[in-house]
Amino acid sequence: MTTTPKVTVVGAGLAGSECAYQLAKRGIDVRLLEQKPVRRSPAHQSNEPAELVCSNSMRSDNPESAIGMLHRELRELGSLILGSADAHRVPAGDALAVDRDGFSAEVKRRLLSTGRVTLVAEEVTTLPEGMVVVATGPLTSEALTQALQPYLGEKLYFYDAIAPIVSADSVDMTIAFRQSRYGKGGGDDYVNLPLNKEEYVAFVEAVRNGAKVTPHAFEEPKYFEGCLPVEVMAERGEQVLAFGPMKPVGLTDPRTGRRPHAVVQLRQENRDGTAYNLVGFQTRLSWPEQKRIFAMIPGLQNAEWLRLGQIHRNTFLDSPRLLSADGSLRAEPRLFFAGQMTGVEGYVESSASGFWVALSVVARIFGKPFVPPPAETAMGALYRHVTGEVHVEGAPYQPTNVTFGLFPALPERMKKANKRAAYATRAQSAFASWKQSFEGRDFVPATGDVASPVMGANQ
Ligand SMILES: Cc1cc2nc3c(=O)[nH]c(=O)nc-3n(C[C@H](O)[C@H](O)[C@H](O)COP(=O)(O)OP(=O)(O)OC[C@H]3O[C@@H](n4cnc5c(N)ncnc54)[C@H](O)[C@@H]3O)c2cc1C
């Protein structure tokens, strides 16, 4: 006799809904526990699943943008979220924008149409028995956060503070110089952008006057002293940045033979060395202002930004250190995590995470290896961010959208416009072979009869 495996998914947001649907499609019964309408985060308003808490846009649908590539892959995989979005698309240029109520209603309808998903309105305050996927998002309720704390300890964070990331080949190396402070650690690990006194003063002034993103009412700014936004430091005094992240001590500009008045340091962001982050430059300056003001930094006048800085309330875990490659908690392998909590950022990225975690749970249940998406695909690039494979070892973990900085370097240098096409073409071919191998695997049961589960699933 075969028994239908059961999995509990906590949180019917973007990731939890996608995950539950993909599990159900593969013959697994799912209890999908959602706190609404019993309790709501400060940002959630509707009672429906997959609520878009802010913009109704899933960003660019251009297949030569990193996010557009992710759209395409999710569509090809039969994603619940992309399918529902396409069904409720509204005109928005090249962006995929949706009628949010129609979209959420569609997600619910499709979930229930599987016949395997039971939606339960319940705030989860203690972790359920059996195999569980936690997908409670950036505003996970307080009670569940406390229940998770013993498993996650110090490695559960509540704010992200993201510094901008720039494409390495857009930095003007006729101005920048490679050097480590006092020549420590090999001598040239950092790329330094020198500012003279006038340039520095003008820069501080621009940061002070630049437009900032206003925090949400529930995002009371509580900054760590060691991780202050640049604009907060600029406000504290003209020379504060020059004694903080822009300090020039231990550095000599080889072109002048002198110590600059201030420096901006760039640190390698990915193992391929195609991207750098601006060290200590977490900021709430608006994105257009970041582009304008950071272009004042000598060497960044033609910067190609792969990601801009931001700071917001965000419950997320140090995934590379806490999770196994299959998305389960190393310390408690029956618990999986999906969505924004794992350090992906955005509606579509969270859905993608929900998707691959479903594949991983299915693989576990049926005793087959989990084959993650290849690094060259948008999904695979994002997956490798979560596992920490993309980043320089030991670097602090911060959430991210999907960006080209997460992809393996292209074999040769090329212009920005050509690079995008090259990333997209490479991704499509890697994705096609992955999908083929994965579709050919027989652990995905037909609807109805289910092979014997191997381990872990509640029965
Ligand atoms: C204020 C704000 C604005 C944002 N704006 C955008 C934007 O414009 N564009 C964009 O792409 N991304 C935006 N994001 C990020 C976006 O919300 C997330 O990327 C995405 O929703 C994350 O998906 P998720 O499934 O991980 O979490 P969510 O979509 O948040 O889903 C989590 C679900 O879990 C439920 N839940 C929480 N705790 C419990 C519990 N204890 N028991 C049961 N259920 C629980 C919640 O009610 C929610 O339904 C924003 C985030 C915030 C906070």
The ligand as an SDF file (V2000), in Angstrom:
LIG
                    3D

 53 58  0  0  0  0  0  0  0  0999 V2000
    7.2540   47.0550    3.0300 C   0  0  0  0  0  0  0  0  0  0  0  0
    7.7730   46.1500    1.9580 C   0  0  0  0  0  0  0  0  0  0  0  0
    7.7200   46.5350    0.6220 C   0  0  0  0  0  0  0  0  0  0  0  0
    8.1810   45.6960   -0.3860 C   0  0  0  0  0  0  0  0  0  0  0  0
    8.0990   46.0770   -1.6850 N   0  0  0  0  0  0  0  0  0  0  0  0
    8.4680   45.2200   -2.6690 C   0  0  0  0  0  0  0  0  0  0  0  0
    8.3040   45.5710   -4.0520 C   0  0  0  0  0  0  0  0  0  0  0  0
    7.7930   46.6340   -4.3880 O   0  0  0  0  0  0  0  0  0  0  0  0
    8.7180   44.6870   -4.9940 N   0  0  0  0  0  0  0  0  0  0  0  0
    9.2670   43.4840   -4.6730 C   0  0  0  0  0  0  0  0  0  0  0  0
    9.6200   42.6950   -5.5640 O   0  0  0  0  0  0  0  0  0  0  0  0
    9.4280   43.1320   -3.3770 N   0  0  0  0  0  0  0  0  0  0  0  0
    9.0440   43.9700   -2.3840 C   0  0  0  0  0  0  0  0  0  0  0  0
    9.2070   43.6320   -1.0690 N   0  0  0  0  0  0  0  0  0  0  0  0
    9.8020   42.3530   -0.7900 C   0  0  0  0  0  0  0  0  0  0  0  0
    8.6880   41.3130   -0.9840 C   0  0  0  0  0  0  0  0  0  0  0  0
    7.6650   41.5550   -0.0790 O   0  0  0  0  0  0  0  0  0  0  0  0
    9.2190   39.9820   -0.7710 C   0  0  0  0  0  0  0  0  0  0  0  0
   10.3190   39.7710   -1.6260 O   0  0  0  0  0  0  0  0  0  0  0  0
    8.2530   38.8470   -1.0330 C   0  0  0  0  0  0  0  0  0  0  0  0
    6.9420   39.1310   -0.6940 O   0  0  0  0  0  0  0  0  0  0  0  0
    8.8000   37.7430   -0.1880 C   0  0  0  0  0  0  0  0  0  0  0  0
    8.0730   36.6070   -0.4120 O   0  0  0  0  0  0  0  0  0  0  0  0
    7.9650   35.5700    0.7900 P   0  0  0  0  0  0  0  0  0  0  0  0
    7.0360   34.5160    0.3250 O   0  0  0  0  0  0  0  0  0  0  0  0
    9.3070   35.1860    1.2330 O   0  0  0  0  0  0  0  0  0  0  0  0
    7.2950   36.4200    1.9730 O   0  0  0  0  0  0  0  0  0  0  0  0
    5.8030   37.0950    1.9930 P   0  0  0  0  0  0  0  0  0  0  0  0
    5.3220   37.3270    0.6110 O   0  0  0  0  0  0  0  0  0  0  0  0
    5.9180   38.2140    2.9260 O   0  0  0  0  0  0  0  0  0  0  0  0
    4.9540   35.9200    2.6080 O   0  0  0  0  0  0  0  0  0  0  0  0
    5.0930   35.4990    3.9230 C   0  0  0  0  0  0  0  0  0  0  0  0
    3.7350   35.0710    4.4150 C   0  0  0  0  0  0  0  0  0  0  0  0
    3.9280   34.4510    5.6880 O   0  0  0  0  0  0  0  0  0  0  0  0
    2.8910   34.8940    6.5520 C   0  0  0  0  0  0  0  0  0  0  0  0
    3.3670   34.7180    7.9310 N   0  0  0  0  0  0  0  0  0  0  0  0
    4.2860   35.4400    8.6200 C   0  0  0  0  0  0  0  0  0  0  0  0
    4.4530   34.9270    9.8600 N   0  0  0  0  0  0  0  0  0  0  0  0
    3.6220   33.8550    9.9540 C   0  0  0  0  0  0  0  0  0  0  0  0
    3.3560   32.9150   10.9770 C   0  0  0  0  0  0  0  0  0  0  0  0
    3.9640   32.9570   12.1530 N   0  0  0  0  0  0  0  0  0  0  0  0
    2.4520   31.9410   10.7360 N   0  0  0  0  0  0  0  0  0  0  0  0
    1.8070   31.8550    9.5450 C   0  0  0  0  0  0  0  0  0  0  0  0
    2.0250   32.7340    8.5370 N   0  0  0  0  0  0  0  0  0  0  0  0
    2.9360   33.7080    8.7370 C   0  0  0  0  0  0  0  0  0  0  0  0
    2.6390   36.3210    6.1300 C   0  0  0  0  0  0  0  0  0  0  0  0
    1.3570   36.7440    6.5170 O   0  0  0  0  0  0  0  0  0  0  0  0
    2.7940   36.2360    4.6170 C   0  0  0  0  0  0  0  0  0  0  0  0
    1.5750   35.9710    3.9680 O   0  0  0  0  0  0  0  0  0  0  0  0
    8.7400   44.4470   -0.0450 C   0  0  0  0  0  0  0  0  0  0  0  0
    8.8040   44.0520    1.2880 C   0  0  0  0  0  0  0  0  0  0  0  0
    8.3160   44.8880    2.2890 C   0  0  0  0  0  0  0  0  0  0  0  0
    8.3800   44.4320    3.7040 C   0  0  0  0  0  0  0  0  0  0  0  0
  1  2  1  0
  2  3  1  0
  2 52  2  0
  3  4  2  0
  4  5  1  0
  4 50  1  0
  5  6  2  0
  6  7  1  0
  6 13  1  0
  7  8  2  0
  7  9  1  0
  9 10  1  0
 10 11  2  0
 10 12  1  0
 12 13  2  0
 13 14  1  0
 14 15  1  0
 14 50  1  0
 15 16  1  0
 16 17  1  0
 16 18  1  0
 18 19  1  0
 18 20  1  0
 20 21  1  0
 20 22  1  0
 22 23  1  0
 23 24  1  0
 24 25  2  0
 24 26  1  0
 24 27  1  0
 27 28  1  0
 28 29  2  0
 28 30  1  0
 28 31  1  0
 31 32  1  0
 32 33  1  0
 33 34  1  0
 33 48  1  0
 34 35  1  0
 35 36  1  0
 35 46  1  0
 36 37  1  0
 36 45  1  0
 37 38  2  0
 38 39  1  0
 39 40  1  0
 39 45  2  0
 40 41  1  0
 40 42  2  0
 42 43  1  0
 43 44  2  0
 44 45  1  0
 46 47  1  0
 46 48  1  0
 48 49  1  0
 50 51  2  0
 51 52  1  0
 52 53  1  0
M  END
$$$$
